[in-house]
Amino acid sequence: MKFLAYRIYPEPKGTTYYSSDLDTEQKVIELFDYCQILEAIITKERWLFLMDTFGLKKLFELNNISGWQDCDTISEYKLYIEGEIQHK
């Protein structure tokens, strides 16, 4: 199975995330926290999975809990995610 997100730590081999690794809201918040400090990346496939699994509204809420992306509105957050999907 292709990995859907990757964290560069712990070294030397990092952490690979698959669908089963991000099946709860708390795990998504944790991944967003790692992204915020530039320790993790989320692939296009992972964004699509997260959107299908949690929906835009819930991802916006989880992002706000994490404090990763500074988006004031759900519309702004949607544009951010669309940009991430297009550029991955």
N, CA, C and O atoms as a CHARMM CRD file, in Angstrom:
* protein
*
  352
    1    1 MET  N      0.83100  -1.17500   0.00000 PROA 1      0.00000
    2    1 MET  CA     0.00000   0.00000   0.00000 PROA 1      0.00000
    3    1 MET  C      0.88100   1.24500   0.00000 PROA 1      0.00000
    4    1 MET  O      1.89800   1.29400   0.69200 PROA 1      0.00000
    5    2 LYS  N      0.49200   2.23600  -0.76700 PROA 2      0.00000
    6    2 LYS  CA     1.22800   3.48700  -0.83000 PROA 2      0.00000
    7    2 LYS  C      1.00200   4.28500   0.44700 PROA 2      0.00000
    8    2 LYS  O     -0.11800   4.36400   0.95000 PROA 2      0.00000
    9    3 PHE  N      2.08200   4.88000   0.96900 PROA 3      0.00000
   10    3 PHE  CA     1.90600   5.68100   2.16800 PROA 3      0.00000
   11    3 PHE  C      1.19200   6.97900   1.81600 PROA 3      0.00000
   12    3 PHE  O      1.25100   7.45200   0.68000 PROA 3      0.00000
   13    4 LEU  N      0.51700   7.54400   2.80900 PROA 4      0.00000
   14    4 LEU  CA    -0.31600   8.71300   2.57200 PROA 4      0.00000
   15    4 LEU  C      0.16100   9.95100   3.30300 PROA 4      0.00000
   16    4 LEU  O     -0.29100  11.05700   3.00700 PROA 4      0.00000
   17    5 ALA  N      1.05600   9.78600   4.24300 PROA 5      0.00000
   18    5 ALA  CA     1.68100  10.90800   4.93200 PROA 5      0.00000
   19    5 ALA  C      3.01400  10.39200   5.45400 PROA 5      0.00000
   20    5 ALA  O      3.20200   9.18600   5.61100 PROA 5      0.00000
   21    6 TYR  N      3.93600  11.30800   5.72300 PROA 6      0.00000
   22    6 TYR  CA     5.25100  10.89700   6.16500 PROA 6      0.00000
   23    6 TYR  C      5.79100  11.90300   7.16800 PROA 6      0.00000
   24    6 TYR  O      5.70900  13.11100   6.94900 PROA 6      0.00000
   25    7 ARG  N      6.33600  11.41000   8.25500 PROA 7      0.00000
   26    7 ARG  CA     7.00300  12.24100   9.25900 PROA 7      0.00000
   27    7 ARG  C      8.48200  11.90700   9.22500 PROA 7      0.00000
   28    7 ARG  O      8.85200  10.73300   9.24300 PROA 7      0.00000
   29    8 ILE  N      9.33600  12.92500   9.17800 PROA 8      0.00000
   30    8 ILE  CA    10.77100  12.68000   9.02400 PROA 8      0.00000
   31    8 ILE  C     11.43300  12.18900  10.29900 PROA 8      0.00000
   32    8 ILE  O     12.58100  11.74600  10.26000 PROA 8      0.00000
   33    9 TYR  N     10.73900  12.25800  11.43000 PROA 9      0.00000
   34    9 TYR  CA    11.28800  11.79100  12.69000 PROA 9      0.00000
   35    9 TYR  C     10.47200  10.60900  13.17900 PROA 9      0.00000
   36    9 TYR  O      9.32700  10.50500  12.73900 PROA 9      0.00000
   37   10 PRO  N     10.90900   9.74100  14.00500 PROA 10     0.00000
   38   10 PRO  CA    12.26000   9.71600  14.55300 PROA 10     0.00000
   39   10 PRO  C     13.26600   9.22300  13.51900 PROA 10     0.00000
   40   10 PRO  O     12.97600   8.35500  12.69500 PROA 10     0.00000
   41   11 GLU  N     14.41800   9.79000  13.59100 PROA 11     0.00000
   42   11 GLU  CA    15.47100   9.39700  12.66900 PROA 11     0.00000
   43   11 GLU  C     16.00500   8.03700  13.06800 PROA 11     0.00000
   44   11 GLU  O     15.87400   7.69700  14.24300 PROA 11     0.00000
   45   12 PRO  N     16.58100   7.24500  12.22500 PROA 12     0.00000
   46   12 PRO  CA    16.94400   7.58500  10.85600 PROA 12     0.00000
   47   12 PRO  C     15.87400   7.26600   9.82200 PROA 12     0.00000
   48   12 PRO  O     15.99800   7.71600   8.68300 PROA 12     0.00000
   49   13 LYS  N     14.83000   6.51300  10.15800 PROA 13     0.00000
   50   13 LYS  CA    13.93100   6.10900   9.08300 PROA 13     0.00000
   51   13 LYS  C     12.57800   6.81400   9.08000 PROA 13     0.00000
   52   13 LYS  O     11.81600   6.63300   8.13100 PROA 13     0.00000
   53   14 GLY  N     12.25300   7.58700  10.07100 PROA 14     0.00000
   54   14 GLY  CA    11.00500   8.34000  10.07100 PROA 14     0.00000
   55   14 GLY  C      9.78700   7.49300  10.38500 PROA 14     0.00000
   56   14 GLY  O      9.89700   6.34300  10.81000 PROA 14     0.00000
   57   15 THR  N      8.61600   8.09200  10.16500 PROA 15     0.00000
   58   15 THR  CA     7.33800   7.44200  10.41700 PROA 15     0.00000
   59   15 THR  C      6.48400   7.54600   9.17600 PROA 15     0.00000
   60   15 THR  O      6.30300   8.64000   8.64100 PROA 15     0.00000
   61   16 THR  N      5.95900   6.44400   8.71100 PROA 16     0.00000
   62   16 THR  CA     5.07600   6.42000   7.55400 PROA 16     0.00000
   63   16 THR  C      3.65300   6.21000   8.04300 PROA 16     0.00000
   64   16 THR  O      3.39700   5.34400   8.87900 PROA 16     0.00000
   65   17 TYR  N      2.72700   7.01000   7.51700 PROA 17     0.00000
   66   17 TYR  CA     1.32300   6.90900   7.90600 PROA 17     0.00000
   67   17 TYR  C      0.51000   6.27200   6.78700 PROA 17     0.00000
   68   17 TYR  O      0.63000   6.64400   5.62000 PROA 17     0.00000
   69   18 TYR  N     -0.30900   5.31400   7.16400 PROA 18     0.00000
   70   18 TYR  CA    -1.25800   4.67600   6.25500 PROA 18     0.00000
   71   18 TYR  C     -2.67100   5.01800   6.73100 PROA 18     0.00000
   72   18 TYR  O     -2.83400   5.65600   7.77100 PROA 18     0.00000
   73   19 SER  N     -3.67600   4.60400   5.99100 PROA 19     0.00000
   74   19 SER  CA    -5.06400   4.92300   6.34400 PROA 19     0.00000
   75   19 SER  C     -5.40000   4.53800   7.78100 PROA 19     0.00000
   76   19 SER  O     -6.04500   5.30700   8.49400 PROA 19     0.00000
   77   20 SER  N     -4.97800   3.38600   8.19800 PROA 20     0.00000
   78   20 SER  CA    -5.30400   2.91600   9.55000 PROA 20     0.00000
   79   20 SER  C     -4.60700   3.72000  10.64800 PROA 20     0.00000
   80   20 SER  O     -5.00100   3.65100  11.81200 PROA 20     0.00000
   81   21 ASP  N     -3.57700   4.48000  10.28300 PROA 21     0.00000
   82   21 ASP  CA    -2.84800   5.27400  11.26600 PROA 21     0.00000
   83   21 ASP  C     -3.53000   6.60800  11.57400 PROA 21     0.00000
   84   21 ASP  O     -3.17000   7.27800  12.54300 PROA 21     0.00000
   85   22 LEU  N     -4.50400   6.99300  10.76300 PROA 22     0.00000
   86   22 LEU  CA    -5.17600   8.27600  10.96900 PROA 22     0.00000
   87   22 LEU  C     -6.68700   8.07800  11.01600 PROA 22     0.00000
   88   22 LEU  O     -7.44200   8.73900  10.30200 PROA 22     0.00000
   89   23 ASP  N     -7.10200   7.16500  11.86100 PROA 23     0.00000
   90   23 ASP  CA    -8.52000   6.81300  11.91400 PROA 23     0.00000
   91   23 ASP  C     -9.28200   7.50000  13.04300 PROA 23     0.00000
   92   23 ASP  O    -10.47800   7.26500  13.21000 PROA 23     0.00000
   93   24 THR  N     -8.60800   8.34200  13.81600 PROA 24     0.00000
   94   24 THR  CA    -9.29200   9.08500  14.87700 PROA 24     0.00000
   95   24 THR  C     -8.95800  10.57000  14.76200 PROA 24     0.00000
   96   24 THR  O     -7.95100  10.95500  14.16600 PROA 24     0.00000
   97   25 GLU  N     -9.81600  11.38100  15.33900 PROA 25     0.00000
   98   25 GLU  CA    -9.58800  12.82500  15.31500 PROA 25     0.00000
   99   25 GLU  C     -8.28000  13.18600  16.01100 PROA 25     0.00000
  100   25 GLU  O     -7.54800  14.05500  15.53800 PROA 25     0.00000
  101   26 GLN  N     -7.98300  12.53600  17.12000 PROA 26     0.00000
  102   26 GLN  CA    -6.75300  12.84300  17.86200 PROA 26     0.00000
  103   26 GLN  C     -5.50800  12.56000  17.02300 PROA 26     0.00000
  104   26 GLN  O     -4.53200  13.30700  17.09700 PROA 26     0.00000
  105   27 LYS  N     -5.53200  11.50400  16.23700 PROA 27     0.00000
  106   27 LYS  CA    -4.38500  11.17500  15.39000 PROA 27     0.00000
  107   27 LYS  C     -4.21700  12.20700  14.28100 PROA 27     0.00000
  108   27 LYS  O     -3.09200  12.52100  13.89100 PROA 27     0.00000
  109   28 VAL  N     -5.32600  12.73400  13.77100 PROA 28     0.00000
  110   28 VAL  CA    -5.24600  13.77500  12.73900 PROA 28     0.00000
  111   28 VAL  C     -4.67100  15.05300  13.34200 PROA 28     0.00000
  112   28 VAL  O     -3.83500  15.71000  12.72200 PROA 28     0.00000
  113   29 ILE  N     -5.10900  15.40300  14.53000 PROA 29     0.00000
  114   29 ILE  CA    -4.56200  16.58700  15.21200 PROA 29     0.00000
  115   29 ILE  C     -3.06000  16.41900  15.41000 PROA 29     0.00000
  116   29 ILE  O     -2.29300  17.35800  15.19800 PROA 29     0.00000
  117   30 GLU  N     -2.64500  15.23200  15.81300 PROA 30     0.00000
  118   30 GLU  CA    -1.21700  14.95600  16.00900 PROA 30     0.00000
  119   30 GLU  C     -0.44700  15.13800  14.69700 PROA 30     0.00000
  120   30 GLU  O      0.63000  15.73400  14.69100 PROA 30     0.00000
  121   31 LEU  N     -0.98700  14.63200  13.59700 PROA 31     0.00000
  122   31 LEU  CA    -0.32800  14.79800  12.30700 PROA 31     0.00000
  123   31 LEU  C     -0.25700  16.27700  11.93200 PROA 31     0.00000
  124   31 LEU  O      0.78200  16.74600  11.46800 PROA 31     0.00000
  125   32 PHE  N     -1.34900  17.01500  12.12800 PROA 32     0.00000
  126   32 PHE  CA    -1.34300  18.44900  11.83900 PROA 32     0.00000
  127   32 PHE  C     -0.29100  19.16300  12.68800 PROA 32     0.00000
  128   32 PHE  O      0.37600  20.08000  12.20800 PROA 32     0.00000
  129   33 ASP  N     -0.14200  18.74700  13.94200 PROA 33     0.00000
  130   33 ASP  CA     0.89400  19.33500  14.80500 PROA 33     0.00000
  131   33 ASP  C      2.28800  19.10300  14.22700 PROA 33     0.00000
  132   33 ASP  O      3.12400  20.00700  14.23000 PROA 33     0.00000
  133   34 TYR  N      2.53500  17.89500  13.73300 PROA 34     0.00000
  134   34 TYR  CA     3.83800  17.60400  13.12800 PROA 34     0.00000
  135   34 TYR  C      4.04400  18.41200  11.84100 PROA 34     0.00000
  136   34 TYR  O      5.15300  18.86500  11.55900 PROA 34     0.00000
  137   35 CYS  N      2.98000  18.58800  11.07000 PROA 35     0.00000
  138   35 CYS  CA     3.07300  19.40600   9.85600 PROA 35     0.00000
  139   35 CYS  C      3.39900  20.85100  10.20800 PROA 35     0.00000
  140   35 CYS  O      4.16100  21.51700   9.50800 PROA 35     0.00000
  141   36 GLN  N      2.82200  21.31800  11.28500 PROA 36     0.00000
  142   36 GLN  CA     3.02600  22.70100  11.71700 PROA 36     0.00000
  143   36 GLN  C      4.48600  22.98700  12.02100 PROA 36     0.00000
  144   36 GLN  O      4.95900  24.09500  11.76800 PROA 36     0.00000
  145   37 ILE  N      5.20900  22.01700  12.55600 PROA 37     0.00000
  146   37 ILE  CA     6.62200  22.23100  12.87500 PROA 37     0.00000
  147   37 ILE  C      7.53100  21.63700  11.79300 PROA 37     0.00000
  148   37 ILE  O      8.71800  21.39700  12.01300 PROA 37     0.00000
  149   38 LEU  N      6.93800  21.41000  10.62700 PROA 38     0.00000
  150   38 LEU  CA     7.65700  20.95900   9.42800 PROA 38     0.00000
  151   38 LEU  C      8.33700  19.60700   9.59500 PROA 38     0.00000
  152   38 LEU  O      9.38600  19.35000   9.00400 PROA 38     0.00000
  153   39 GLU  N      7.72600  18.74500  10.40700 PROA 39     0.00000
  154   39 GLU  CA     8.24300  17.39400  10.57700 PROA 39     0.00000
  155   39 GLU  C      7.48900  16.36700   9.75100 PROA 39     0.00000
  156   39 GLU  O      7.91600  15.21700   9.65600 PROA 39     0.00000
  157   40 ALA  N      6.36200  16.76800   9.14400 PROA 40     0.00000
  158   40 ALA  CA     5.55200  15.81600   8.38700 PROA 40     0.00000
  159   40 ALA  C      4.98300  16.47800   7.13800 PROA 40     0.00000
  160   40 ALA  O      4.84200  17.69800   7.06000 PROA 40     0.00000
  161   41 ILE  N      4.66000  15.62200   6.15900 PROA 41     0.00000
  162   41 ILE  CA     3.98300  16.07100   4.94400 PROA 41     0.00000
  163   41 ILE  C      2.75200  15.19700   4.73200 PROA 41     0.00000
  164   41 ILE  O      2.70000  14.04700   5.16800 PROA 41     0.00000
  165   42 ILE  N      1.76200  15.77200   4.05000 PROA 42     0.00000
  166   42 ILE  CA     0.54200  15.02800   3.72900 PROA 42     0.00000
  167   42 ILE  C      0.43300  14.95700   2.21300 PROA 42     0.00000
  168   42 ILE  O      0.46900  15.98300   1.53300 PROA 42     0.00000
  169   43 THR  N      0.30200  13.75600   1.68900 PROA 43     0.00000
  170   43 THR  CA     0.20800  13.57800   0.24200 PROA 43     0.00000
  171   43 THR  C     -1.20000  13.91900  -0.26100 PROA 43     0.00000
  172   43 THR  O     -2.14400  14.05400   0.51700 PROA 43     0.00000
  173   44 LYS  N     -1.30600  14.05000  -1.56800 PROA 44     0.00000
  174   44 LYS  CA    -2.60300  14.30600  -2.20700 PROA 44     0.00000
  175   44 LYS  C     -3.61300  13.22900  -1.81600 PROA 44     0.00000
  176   44 LYS  O     -4.75400  13.53700  -1.47300 PROA 44     0.00000
  177   45 GLU  N     -3.19300  11.97500  -1.87000 PROA 45     0.00000
  178   45 GLU  CA    -4.07700  10.87300  -1.52800 PROA 45     0.00000
  179   45 GLU  C     -4.56600  10.95800  -0.09100 PROA 45     0.00000
  180   45 GLU  O     -5.71900  10.63600   0.19400 PROA 45     0.00000
  181   46 ARG  N     -3.69800  11.38700   0.81100 PROA 46     0.00000
  182   46 ARG  CA    -4.07900  11.53400   2.21600 PROA 46     0.00000
  183   46 ARG  C     -5.10100  12.64600   2.37700 PROA 46     0.00000
  184   46 ARG  O     -6.07100  12.47900   3.11600 PROA 46     0.00000
  185   47 TRP  N     -4.91000  13.78100   1.70400 PROA 47     0.00000
  186   47 TRP  CA    -5.90500  14.85200   1.79100 PROA 47     0.00000
  187   47 TRP  C     -7.26600  14.35600   1.31400 PROA 47     0.00000
  188   47 TRP  O     -8.29000  14.64100   1.93400 PROA 47     0.00000
  189   48 LEU  N     -7.27100  13.62100   0.22200 PROA 48     0.00000
  190   48 LEU  CA    -8.53600  13.08900  -0.29400 PROA 48     0.00000
  191   48 LEU  C     -9.16000  12.12000   0.70900 PROA 48     0.00000
  192   48 LEU  O    -10.36800  12.15100   0.94200 PROA 48     0.00000
  193   49 PHE  N     -8.33200  11.26300   1.29900 PROA 49     0.00000
  194   49 PHE  CA    -8.80700  10.33400   2.32400 PROA 49     0.00000
  195   49 PHE  C     -9.37400  11.09200   3.52400 PROA 49     0.00000
  196   49 PHE  O    -10.46000  10.76900   4.00700 PROA 49     0.00000
  197   50 LEU  N     -8.64600  12.09300   4.00200 PROA 50     0.00000
  198   50 LEU  CA    -9.10500  12.87000   5.15400 PROA 50     0.00000
  199   50 LEU  C    -10.42100  13.57800   4.85700 PROA 50     0.00000
  200   50 LEU  O    -11.30500  13.62900   5.71200 PROA 50     0.00000
  201   51 MET  N    -10.55700  14.12200   3.65300 PROA 51     0.00000
  202   51 MET  CA   -11.79700  14.79200   3.27000 PROA 51     0.00000
  203   51 MET  C    -12.95600  13.79800   3.24900 PROA 51     0.00000
  204   51 MET  O    -14.04400  14.09300   3.74400 PROA 51     0.00000
  205   52 ASP  N    -12.71500  12.61700   2.67100 PROA 52     0.00000
  206   52 ASP  CA   -13.76200  11.58900   2.61100 PROA 52     0.00000
  207   52 ASP  C    -14.12700  11.06300   3.99900 PROA 52     0.00000
  208   52 ASP  O    -15.29600  10.79200   4.27600 PROA 52     0.00000
  209   53 THR  N    -13.13900  10.92000   4.85700 PROA 53     0.00000
  210   53 THR  CA   -13.34900  10.33700   6.17500 PROA 53     0.00000
  211   53 THR  C    -13.96300  11.32400   7.17000 PROA 53     0.00000
  212   53 THR  O    -14.90800  10.98400   7.88300 PROA 53     0.00000
  213   54 PHE  N    -13.42800  12.53800   7.21600 PROA 54     0.00000
  214   54 PHE  CA   -13.83500  13.48400   8.24700 PROA 54     0.00000
  215   54 PHE  C    -14.70000  14.63100   7.72500 PROA 54     0.00000
  216   54 PHE  O    -15.47600  15.21000   8.48500 PROA 54     0.00000
  217   55 GLY  N    -14.57700  14.96300   6.45300 PROA 55     0.00000
  218   55 GLY  CA   -15.33000  16.09000   5.90300 PROA 55     0.00000
  219   55 GLY  C    -14.62800  17.41300   6.17200 PROA 55     0.00000
  220   55 GLY  O    -13.80300  17.51800   7.07900 PROA 55     0.00000
  221   56 LEU  N    -14.96200  18.40400   5.38500 PROA 56     0.00000
  222   56 LEU  CA   -14.30800  19.71200   5.46800 PROA 56     0.00000
  223   56 LEU  C    -14.53600  20.38800   6.81900 PROA 56     0.00000
  224   56 LEU  O    -13.60000  20.92200   7.41300 PROA 56     0.00000
  225   57 LYS  N    -15.76700  20.36400   7.30000 PROA 57     0.00000
  226   57 LYS  CA   -16.08300  21.04800   8.55400 PROA 57     0.00000
  227   57 LYS  C    -15.27000  20.48100   9.71900 PROA 57     0.00000
  228   57 LYS  O    -14.71600  21.23900  10.51500 PROA 57     0.00000
  229   58 LYS  N    -15.19800  19.16100   9.82200 PROA 58     0.00000
  230   58 LYS  CA   -14.45100  18.53200  10.91500 PROA 58     0.00000
  231   58 LYS  C    -12.95200  18.78400  10.77400 PROA 58     0.00000
  232   58 LYS  O    -12.27700  19.03600  11.77300 PROA 58     0.00000
  233   59 LEU  N    -12.41300  18.72000   9.53700 PROA 59     0.00000
  234   59 LEU  CA   -10.99100  18.99900   9.34300 PROA 59     0.00000
  235   59 LEU  C    -10.66600  20.43100   9.73500 PROA 59     0.00000
  236   59 LEU  O     -9.61100  20.69400  10.31300 PROA 59     0.00000
  237   60 PHE  N    -11.56900  21.36200   9.42400 PROA 60     0.00000
  238   60 PHE  CA   -11.38900  22.75600   9.81900 PROA 60     0.00000
  239   60 PHE  C    -11.32900  22.85800  11.34800 PROA 60     0.00000
  240   60 PHE  O    -10.47800  23.56300  11.89100 PROA 60     0.00000
  241   61 GLU  N    -12.22400  22.16200  12.03500 PROA 61     0.00000
  242   61 GLU  CA   -12.22100  22.15600  13.49500 PROA 61     0.00000
  243   61 GLU  C    -10.92200  21.56200  14.04600 PROA 61     0.00000
  244   61 GLU  O    -10.33200  22.11000  14.97700 PROA 61     0.00000
  245   62 LEU  N    -10.48100  20.44400  13.47200 PROA 62     0.00000
  246   62 LEU  CA    -9.24800  19.79900  13.93000 PROA 62     0.00000
  247   62 LEU  C     -8.04300  20.68400  13.67000 PROA 62     0.00000
  248   62 LEU  O     -7.13000  20.75500  14.49400 PROA 62     0.00000
  249   63 ASN  N     -8.03500  21.36100  12.52500 PROA 63     0.00000
  250   63 ASN  CA    -6.96200  22.30300  12.21200 PROA 63     0.00000
  251   63 ASN  C     -6.91700  23.41900  13.25400 PROA 63     0.00000
  252   63 ASN  O     -5.83800  23.80600  13.70200 PROA 63     0.00000
  253   64 ASN  N     -8.07200  23.93100  13.63500 PROA 64     0.00000
  254   64 ASN  CA    -8.11500  25.00600  14.61900 PROA 64     0.00000
  255   64 ASN  C     -7.63900  24.53700  15.98700 PROA 64     0.00000
  256   64 ASN  O     -7.00200  25.29900  16.71300 PROA 64     0.00000
  257   65 ILE  N     -7.93800  23.29400  16.34600 PROA 65     0.00000
  258   65 ILE  CA    -7.43300  22.73600  17.60500 PROA 65     0.00000
  259   65 ILE  C     -5.90900  22.64500  17.54200 PROA 65     0.00000
  260   65 ILE  O     -5.21900  22.99600  18.49900 PROA 65     0.00000
  261   66 SER  N     -5.39300  22.17200  16.41000 PROA 66     0.00000
  262   66 SER  CA    -3.95200  22.04500  16.22400 PROA 66     0.00000
  263   66 SER  C     -3.27400  23.40800  16.12300 PROA 66     0.00000
  264   66 SER  O     -2.17200  23.60000  16.63700 PROA 66     0.00000
  265   67 GLY  N     -3.93400  24.34200  15.46500 PROA 67     0.00000
  266   67 GLY  CA    -3.31400  25.64800  15.23300 PROA 67     0.00000
  267   67 GLY  C     -2.36700  25.65700  14.05500 PROA 67     0.00000
  268   67 GLY  O     -1.51400  26.53800  13.94500 PROA 67     0.00000
  269   68 TRP  N     -2.51200  24.66100  13.15200 PROA 68     0.00000
  270   68 TRP  CA    -1.58200  24.54400  12.03200 PROA 68     0.00000
  271   68 TRP  C     -1.76500  25.67400  11.02700 PROA 68     0.00000
  272   68 TRP  O     -0.91100  26.55700  10.94500 PROA 68     0.00000
  273   69 GLN  N     -2.83900  25.67100  10.27000 PROA 69     0.00000
  274   69 GLN  CA    -3.07600  26.69900   9.25700 PROA 69     0.00000
  275   69 GLN  C     -3.92500  27.81400   9.85100 PROA 69     0.00000
  276   69 GLN  O     -4.94600  27.56200  10.49100 PROA 69     0.00000
  277   70 ASP  N     -3.49000  29.04200   9.63000 PROA 70     0.00000
  278   70 ASP  CA    -4.18700  30.20600  10.16300 PROA 70     0.00000
  279   70 ASP  C     -5.28800  30.62500   9.19800 PROA 70     0.00000
  280   70 ASP  O     -5.13500  31.58300   8.44100 PROA 70     0.00000
  281   71 CYS  N     -6.38900  29.90000   9.23600 PROA 71     0.00000
  282   71 CYS  CA    -7.54100  30.17200   8.36800 PROA 71     0.00000
  283   71 CYS  C     -8.70100  30.62700   9.24500 PROA 71     0.00000
  284   71 CYS  O     -9.08800  29.93400  10.18600 PROA 71     0.00000
  285   72 ASP  N     -9.25500  31.80100   8.93000 PROA 72     0.00000
  286   72 ASP  CA   -10.33600  32.35300   9.74200 PROA 72     0.00000
  287   72 ASP  C    -11.69600  31.74900   9.42500 PROA 72     0.00000
  288   72 ASP  O    -12.57400  31.69600  10.28700 PROA 72     0.00000
  289   73 THR  N    -11.87100  31.29200   8.18900 PROA 73     0.00000
  290   73 THR  CA   -13.17200  30.76000   7.78100 PROA 73     0.00000
  291   73 THR  C    -13.00100  29.39100   7.13500 PROA 73     0.00000
  292   73 THR  O    -11.91400  29.02100   6.69100 PROA 73     0.00000
  293   74 ILE  N    -14.09200  28.66100   7.09600 PROA 74     0.00000
  294   74 ILE  CA   -14.06900  27.35200   6.44900 PROA 74     0.00000
  295   74 ILE  C    -13.81200  27.50400   4.94700 PROA 74     0.00000
  296   74 ILE  O    -13.19700  26.63100   4.33500 PROA 74     0.00000
  297   75 SER  N    -14.27500  28.59500   4.35800 PROA 75     0.00000
  298   75 SER  CA   -14.02700  28.85300   2.92600 PROA 75     0.00000
  299   75 SER  C    -12.53700  29.04000   2.65400 PROA 75     0.00000
  300   75 SER  O    -12.01000  28.53500   1.66300 PROA 75     0.00000
  301   76 GLU  N    -11.87500  29.75800   3.53100 PROA 76     0.00000
  302   76 GLU  CA   -10.43000  29.96700   3.41000 PROA 76     0.00000
  303   76 GLU  C     -9.69300  28.63300   3.56300 PROA 76     0.00000
  304   76 GLU  O     -8.74000  28.35600   2.83400 PROA 76     0.00000
  305   77 TYR  N    -10.13700  27.82000   4.50500 PROA 77     0.00000
  306   77 TYR  CA    -9.50700  26.51400   4.72100 PROA 77     0.00000
  307   77 TYR  C     -9.72200  25.60100   3.51200 PROA 77     0.00000
  308   77 TYR  O     -8.82200  24.85600   3.12300 PROA 77     0.00000
  309   78 LYS  N    -10.89900  25.66200   2.92900 PROA 78     0.00000
  310   78 LYS  CA   -11.18600  24.87100   1.73000 PROA 78     0.00000
  311   78 LYS  C    -10.23300  25.24400   0.60200 PROA 78     0.00000
  312   78 LYS  O     -9.73000  24.36400  -0.09700 PROA 78     0.00000
  313   79 LEU  N     -9.98000  26.53000   0.41600 PROA 79     0.00000
  314   79 LEU  CA    -9.03000  26.97100  -0.61600 PROA 79     0.00000
  315   79 LEU  C     -7.63000  26.44800  -0.32500 PROA 79     0.00000
  316   79 LEU  O     -6.90700  26.05500  -1.24100 PROA 79     0.00000
  317   80 TYR  N     -7.24600  26.44200   0.94800 PROA 80     0.00000
  318   80 TYR  CA    -5.94000  25.90900   1.32800 PROA 80     0.00000
  319   80 TYR  C     -5.82400  24.43300   0.95100 PROA 80     0.00000
  320   80 TYR  O     -4.84100  24.02000   0.33700 PROA 80     0.00000
  321   81 ILE  N     -6.83800  23.63800   1.32300 PROA 81     0.00000
  322   81 ILE  CA    -6.79700  22.20600   1.03500 PROA 81     0.00000
  323   81 ILE  C     -6.79500  21.96100  -0.47400 PROA 81     0.00000
  324   81 ILE  O     -6.04000  21.11600  -0.95500 PROA 81     0.00000
  325   82 GLU  N     -7.61800  22.68000  -1.22200 PROA 82     0.00000
  326   82 GLU  CA    -7.64500  22.53400  -2.67500 PROA 82     0.00000
  327   82 GLU  C     -6.27200  22.82000  -3.27200 PROA 82     0.00000
  328   82 GLU  O     -5.83600  22.12700  -4.19100 PROA 82     0.00000
  329   83 GLY  N     -5.59800  23.83100  -2.75700 PROA 83     0.00000
  330   83 GLY  CA    -4.24700  24.14500  -3.21800 PROA 83     0.00000
  331   83 GLY  C     -3.26100  23.03500  -2.88700 PROA 83     0.00000
  332   83 GLY  O     -2.40700  22.70000  -3.70800 PROA 83     0.00000
  333   84 GLU  N     -3.36800  22.46700  -1.70700 PROA 84     0.00000
  334   84 GLU  CA    -2.50000  21.35300  -1.31400 PROA 84     0.00000
  335   84 GLU  C     -2.72400  20.15000  -2.23000 PROA 84     0.00000
  336   84 GLU  O     -1.76400  19.50000  -2.64500 PROA 84     0.00000
  337   85 ILE  N     -3.96900  19.85400  -2.54300 PROA 85     0.00000
  338   85 ILE  CA    -4.28500  18.71200  -3.40100 PROA 85     0.00000
  339   85 ILE  C     -3.73900  18.92400  -4.81500 PROA 85     0.00000
  340   85 ILE  O     -3.21600  17.99400  -5.42900 PROA 85     0.00000
  341   86 GLN  N     -3.86200  20.12700  -5.31700 PROA 86     0.00000
  342   86 GLN  CA    -3.40200  20.41500  -6.68700 PROA 86     0.00000
  343   86 GLN  C     -1.88600  20.40300  -6.81300 PROA 86     0.00000
  344   86 GLN  O     -1.36300  20.11800  -7.89000 PROA 86     0.00000
  345   87 HSD  N     -1.17200  20.70700  -5.73600 PROA 87     0.00000
  346   87 HSD  CA     0.28400  20.84800  -5.81300 PROA 87     0.00000
  347   87 HSD  C      1.04700  19.64400  -5.30100 PROA 87     0.00000
  348   87 HSD  O      2.27300  19.69100  -5.20400 PROA 87     0.00000
  349   88 LYS  N      0.36400  18.58200  -4.97600 PROA 88     0.00000
  350   88 LYS  CA     1.06300  17.38000  -4.46100 PROA 88     0.00000
  351   88 LYS  C      1.22100  16.36400  -5.55100 PROA 88     0.00000
  352   88 LYS  O      1.78000  15.29200  -5.32000 PROA 88     0.00000
